[in-house]
Amino acid sequence: MSQGGPLPVDIYVVEGRTIQNKVKTTGSLMPDEKTNLQTEVSGKITGIYFDEGERVKKGALLLKLNADEIEAQLKTLKTELDYSKKQFSRQENLIESGGISQEQYDAALNRKQTLEGQMNQVKASLEKRKLYAPYDGVVGLRYVSEGDNITPSSQVASIVNIDRLKLEFAVPEKYFSVVNEGDSVRFTITGSDSTYAALVYAIEPEIDPETRSVILRAMFENRESKIFPGVFAFVNYALSDISNAYMIPTQSLVPELKGQKVYMMENGKISEKTVKTGIRTERMIQLTDGVEAGDSVLTTGILQANPGQTIKVRNVVNDRYAQ
């Protein structure tokens, strides 16, 4: 080509098309509930009633601490309370017939109520020496043995609810206004060919100033317990479709100091337009401002292009980028 001759180029004719507004990101799966099992009081372990990795039901007894003194105290109080109740029953009969004074009756009632209060306190103290499952779940590794003396800071084990898992992931701040609770997201995990679905149930109400992203959580019903907490996930979040979107090949976009531009063909010559961009796919990018349907955008010859230069169209390449 002689200097000053037409520049041979390929062009893409802008046309409106419907595109899916979607975000591809990564996340991790967490248990719906996880609790470190610890006792409320200190004591010596006298019984362990679970196996590591065992599924347990809410309220299942998992561990007991030594309670000999409390059980003896409870036995004594029960004897005293039984006697006090019999005495009070006699006093009720006597006061009706005038056989005792009101003061004697009140003293018997007070004694019975005091013993009942003490009995409830001792029973509560006894219950604190037992450890129960807070919910249905799987008990993890055990860190104590029978005979150990433990305190409330000692971890007995952990319990995890894996029937439901929380998928936590982040999306760029530009999507903050279009994500919604109840949206469905799909994800895959390493080592599986399956695609799983989860529903967004919570959105962080602020943007992370460091990452410029917003954190979301979606709930996954892990009914068959095929996935374990801690797994890394590849998330595909499909938002609402965008109709009449103007897409061009990514190689047509030219970065510049204050933004981005494209080279276009107008009346057989090159012109340049500053543009604003939207959604990017693997090979295409959306232009939200700067072009209209029917505009011809250069896809080759961009490095040699100069505004006002004459061009010669070799190919219209729309078919290469058809959806």
Secondary structure, DSSP 8 states (H G I E B T S, - for coil): --TTS-EEEEEEE--EEEEEEEEEEEEEEEEEEEEEE--SS-EEEEEE---TT-EE-TT-EEEEE--HHHHHHHHHHHHHHHHHHHHHHHHHHHHHHT-S-HHHHHHHHHHHHHHHHHHHHHHHHHHTTEEE-SSSEEE------TT-EE-TTS--EEEEEEEEEEEEEEEEGGGTTT--TT-EEEEEETT----EEEEEEEE-SS-BTTTTEEEEEEEEE-TT--S-TT-EEEEEEEEEEEEEEEEEEGGG-EEETTEEEEEEEETTEEEEEEEEEEEE-SSEEEEEES--TT-EEESS-TTT--TT-BEEEEEE-GGGG--
